[in-house]
Each structure stands twice: as C-alpha cells, then as structure tokens.
Amino acid sequence: MFHTVICDTLGIKYPILQGAMSGVTDARFVAAVSNAGCLGVLATAYYRPEQIRDEIKRTRDLTDKPFAVNLVPMGPGFQKMAELSVSEGVTIATTGRGDPRTPVVKLLKEHGITVIPVVPTARHALRLEEEGADVIVASGCEAGGHVGKVSTLPLVPQVVDAVKLPVVAAGGFADARGFVAALAMGAAGVQIGTRFIATDESTAPPELKELILNSSEEQTTVSTIFTGKPVRVILNEAMREYMEAEAGGASEEELRAMKPRNSVDGGYRQGSTMAAVQVCGMINDIVSVKELVDGIIAGAGEICSKIHSLSTGSAVRADSSR
Ligand SMILES: Cc1cc2nc3c(=O)[nH]c(=O)nc-3n(C[C@H](O)[C@H](O)[C@H](O)COP(=O)(O)O)c2cc1C
C-alpha cells in the first residue's frame, strides 16, 4: 500500500522519511522508525565523531532495515562528517538546511551513498539534481528547524515540476491528511519531523512533549539568533520576551543576557525554546512510532476511498456532511 518509487530507492515499506532531529532522537528512536517501515534518520549535529560511530553501531544492532545519517552543511565539520559516514559504511545520507557543497555530494556519491538533500526552492533542487542527488526533499517554511521562505503548498508542486528526481514533501506534515496531500501534489512521499517528537521513543524530555501537545499553530516564530540562519522555534515566554526586548531597542549586551537557548535542557517556559512547527496544534497525543505510522497509512487508505467516492459522485449520497 502506498508503494512509491522511493520505497524501491531506499528499501522501505512506506514512503515516509523521518526528519533528522538533533537533541530529541537517538539510535533507539531511529531504529523504531525504520522497524515501523519508514526511513529512520540519525541526527548528528550535537554529537562528537565517536558518538556518531557509536550511534550508527547501536542503530545497526537494533534494526536490520535501512536508515540514513543526516549531515548538516554548516561549518568546517561537514566534510569530516561526510568522510566519517563513508568510513562507517553508511548507505543513505540526508543533508540538512544549508548548501551541501559539491565536493561533499561528489564524495558521498563516489562511495555509492544515496544522497538526499533538503532544499527550500526549485532552484536548489535543480542544482542538487545536476550534482547527482538521488531524491530531493522539498521543505516548506512551515517546517521545524532551519527554514526558507516558501511554504510547502506552493513549493512542492514547483519542485516536482522542476526536477526529474523523486521529490519528498516536508514541512507541516503530521497525519494521514498531509500524507495524502503530499502524494496529490506529486510528491513520492513525506518527511515528518515534529510529529515524531510526540512519540514514546523520542528522547525529548516529557516537558517538551507536553509543550508540543499544548502549543497551537500560532505558537511558533522564526529567528536567526540561534545559528545566524532562520530557524523556526516554539514561541514560548523566553522567546516572546526576547523579541519584545529586541523590538524595544534593548542593547546587544541585554539581548545576549536574555537570549533563549535552542536546546532540550528543559526550562521551556523560562530559558530555552526548541525547533518545532505549525503542526503543533494538531498533535494531541503521545503514541509509539509504530502506532503513529500505522495510523497514517490506515487513515490515508480511508481518505483515498473517500476521495474516490467524491470523484465518482457516490460520496454526495453516502456522506454529505464534510
Ligand atoms: C527539534 C528539531 C530538530 C531538528 N534538527 C535537524 C537536524 O539536525 N538536521 C536536519 O537536517 N533537520 C533538522 N530538523 C528538521 C527536520 O528534519 C524536518 O525536516 C522538519 O522538522 C520537517 O518539518 P515538520 O517538523 O513540520 O515535520 C529539525 C527539526 C526539529 C523540529
């Protein structure tokens, strides 16, 4: 069911990629995603090289299914991470926001690694296609973490039209409705981030899971204060106070003292915030990764039947309520 071209390319049962999420995931989580039939993606941004090696090994111990390693193209460590992936026999790599520079894509491809860059525009997608990427993730500005300027709905069809490669839609997907919408836009699958934080297996502290359950679609904002590039984070008290102070003309020193951390170290109401998205308002429960994935696939089947009924006219008689 819902077998698309990326299921063959990546060796997965369902066309769902888990977005790499630094700080709230680990090998156990990634293995759970892969075991549930999707592509688990190991985030590396907060790890030292020896930790990455350990996490890759631990993931392999916990699943015999494919998984990917995420490389974040920021700073000088990027090339080294790519080399480490090669030496550890990684078979699939996703790259986060930022430019996965040509030499790195080339290095990964030379070692037979399937390369999946996350891009914010059709222009970037075309360039990465030329450089040899295998699958493109088109990520709209609704997404958690680093974001571009175009939202998912206009972005995905334009990337689909621009490239020949399979396109995966990301940014704002959390349930069966989004999954079907992505396929309707011509995507070969979805990448889901934030929804996976509210699972039993995510390593996010209970306080963060609770915050996601209690946040609405309005409680996010985009800020460059964390990495110098736009990052979508939860708009909590700390973030709101910082932005008010900034708008009120606070000095650099004052702002530095009150700058929230984009971290998982707790204190979400006071000192820190965390990348998360506009889908928070539709996340209402904490479930296991398998329950989440099975629910999306089952729900998508029901939605497709309903749409089919609509297209044949039978739904008007059967269900005129929605
Ligand atoms: C807490 C958090 C941490 C993230 N860390 C990374 C990361 O390390 N590397 C990366 O490529 N993307 C990262 N992302 C982006 C996700 O991989 C994914 O593309 C995004 O969350 C998709 O949007 P969604 O949250 O609306 O599903 C992060 C997102 C969140 C919410």
Ligand as a Chemical Component Dictionary entry (heavy atoms), coordinates in Angstrom:
data_LIG
# 
_chem_comp.id                   LIG 
_chem_comp.type                 NON-POLYMER 
_chem_comp.pdbx_formal_charge   0 
_chem_comp.three_letter_code    LIG 
# 
loop_
_chem_comp_atom.comp_id 
_chem_comp_atom.atom_id 
_chem_comp_atom.alt_atom_id 
_chem_comp_atom.type_symbol 
_chem_comp_atom.charge 
_chem_comp_atom.model_Cartn_x 
_chem_comp_atom.model_Cartn_y 
_chem_comp_atom.model_Cartn_z 
_chem_comp_atom.pdbx_ordinal 
LIG C1  C1  C 0 13.675 19.624 17.113 1  
LIG C2  C2  C 0 14.098 19.595 15.672 2  
LIG C3  C3  C 0 15.426 19.359 15.364 3  
LIG C4  C4  C 0 15.828 19.313 14.015 4  
LIG N1  N1  N 0 17.134 19.023 13.719 5  
LIG C5  C5  C 0 17.514 18.847 12.423 6  
LIG C6  C6  C 0 18.836 18.431 12.108 7  
LIG O1  O1  O 0 19.686 18.218 12.967 8  
LIG N2  N2  N 0 19.137 18.267 10.795 9  
LIG C7  C7  C 0 18.225 18.499 9.790  10 
LIG O2  O2  O 0 18.562 18.311 8.623  11 
LIG N3  N3  N 0 16.968 18.887 10.069 12 
LIG C8  C8  C 0 16.590 19.059 11.360 13 
LIG N4  N4  N 0 15.281 19.399 11.647 14 
LIG C9  C9  C 0 14.286 19.484 10.540 15 
LIG C10 C10 C 0 13.580 18.118 10.371 16 
LIG O3  O3  O 0 14.471 17.145 9.923  17 
LIG C11 C11 C 0 12.406 18.160 9.381  18 
LIG O4  O4  O 0 12.850 18.466 8.082  19 
LIG C12 C12 C 0 11.337 19.140 9.764  20 
LIG O5  O5  O 0 11.041 19.000 11.131 21 
LIG C13 C13 C 0 10.091 18.852 8.942  22 
LIG O6  O6  O 0 9.039  19.679 9.327  23 
LIG P1  P1  P 0 7.896  19.244 10.373 24 
LIG O7  O7  O 0 8.529  19.407 11.711 25 
LIG O8  O8  O 0 6.806  20.210 10.052 26 
LIG O9  O9  O 0 7.509  17.831 10.107 27 
LIG C14 C14 C 0 14.874 19.504 12.985 28 
LIG C15 C15 C 0 13.528 19.753 13.321 29 
LIG C16 C16 C 0 13.136 19.792 14.643 30 
LIG C17 C17 C 0 11.678 20.031 14.954 31 
# 
loop_
_chem_comp_bond.comp_id 
_chem_comp_bond.atom_id_1 
_chem_comp_bond.atom_id_2 
_chem_comp_bond.value_order 
_chem_comp_bond.pdbx_ordinal 
LIG C1  C2  SING 1  
LIG C2  C3  SING 2  
LIG C2  C16 DOUB 3  
LIG C3  C4  DOUB 4  
LIG C4  N1  SING 5  
LIG C4  C14 SING 6  
LIG N1  C5  DOUB 7  
LIG C5  C6  SING 8  
LIG C5  C8  SING 9  
LIG C6  O1  DOUB 10 
LIG C6  N2  SING 11 
LIG N2  C7  SING 12 
LIG C7  O2  DOUB 13 
LIG C7  N3  SING 14 
LIG N3  C8  DOUB 15 
LIG C8  N4  SING 16 
LIG N4  C9  SING 17 
LIG N4  C14 SING 18 
LIG C9  C10 SING 19 
LIG C10 O3  SING 20 
LIG C10 C11 SING 21 
LIG C11 O4  SING 22 
LIG C11 C12 SING 23 
LIG C12 O5  SING 24 
LIG C12 C13 SING 25 
LIG C13 O6  SING 26 
LIG O6  P1  SING 27 
LIG P1  O7  DOUB 28 
LIG P1  O8  SING 29 
LIG P1  O9  SING 30 
LIG C14 C15 DOUB 31 
LIG C15 C16 SING 32 
LIG C16 C17 SING 33 
# 
